[in-house]
Every structure is written in structure tokens, then in C-alpha cells.
Amino acid sequence: MTNVSTISRLHDGFVALGRADLIYHLTTMSDTTTPVEIKLHQKSRMLEIAFADGARFSLPYEFLRVHSPSAEVRGHGPGQEVLQTGKRHVGIVSVEPVGSYALQPTFTDGHATGIFAWDYLRHLGEDQSALWTAYLEKLAASGASRDAEQGLTSLIPPANKGGCV
């Protein structure tokens, strides 16, 4: 059994199948900012994205979460950015397409407001090393950690395996 579900492009929309890992096959686009394939690997917590020009990137879920293009992360203007801490083990619960230009993931910490446009995902891939280094430096300078405080690792409760809660 694979740990992969598929999302396929049909006409001008998407049809989502299953949960967990996803694969997008976008075969009708050819510009360099539109992906031709997107895979979510739940076990390794990586988003793999490929573009028509052959560029391919693997972006950790934690990296995506701390670089979310949402107002919660970026703020509403310069200097209002909020350093994201405790995201080392964040996962992605689901991903929804936004038109034909972006993805909107829902993370296991409840964050669901970041809309990741194709060109932003490409930017994250191309500049991943520098962006990650800058993030780690900000964490160190603030004395913060990539690890969540105990008991605050997820807002999405685990499945009840029987017994009392």
C-alpha cells in the first residue's frame, strides 16, 4: 500500500482524492512558474514540486510553515513579521487548490491562511538555503527554538483509540 493520494487537473479545476500524500499532475502548463507536478510526502514531511523547465525542489513542511505568506506570519506591513517557533514537527493535514495559481495547505498546528502561489513556491525552492539560514539565525538571536513546548505540538487531536479521554 502506498502512502500517496492523487489530485489531478481536470478542465479548469481540480478533483481531490484521499488524504495524506498528494500528487498534482499539471500537464497543460509550460511557463517556468507553473508546476507540472507536486507531491506531498507525509512520512518525510516534504513537498516536492517540479516545473516545466526541469527545476525540482523538495521543501520541508516546517520550512513552508515558517515562510507562510499569511498575514499571521508576514504581518500587515514591513517590520510586522512574526517569528514562527516550535514548528519542527508540523505536518500538513490537507491542501486545497486556489484557482489555477496557488495551493492553500492546512497545517497540523491549525494554520490554514497561507496561500502559496506558484511563483512564491518557486522562490522558496530557489532561495531555500539562504531563507533557512536566515530563519535559523533569527531563532538563535531571539533565544527561540524549532521545538514546540511540551503539550503544544498539535491543535488537531489524535484519533481516539478507545477508552476514556
JOZI-V301501 format. One line per field, one symbol per residue. ss: DSSP state (2 for helix, 1 for strand, 0 for the rest). phi: phi as a letter, one per 20 degrees, with the letter a starting at -180 (. if undefined). A space follows every 50 residues. Layout:
BEGIN
ss: ???
phi: ???
END
This chain:
BEGIN
ss: 00000011110011110000001110000000001111111000011111 10000111112222220000222200000000000000000111111100 01111110000000011222222222022222222222222200000000 000000000000000
phi: .edcdccdecldccdecmclfccdddeeecffddfdbccddffelcddcc dgenfbcddfgggfffdgeeffeemdrgndgdfecmdgdfddebcdfdld caccedefenfbdedefgffffgfffdgffffffffffgffemecfeffg ndfbeeffffenned
END
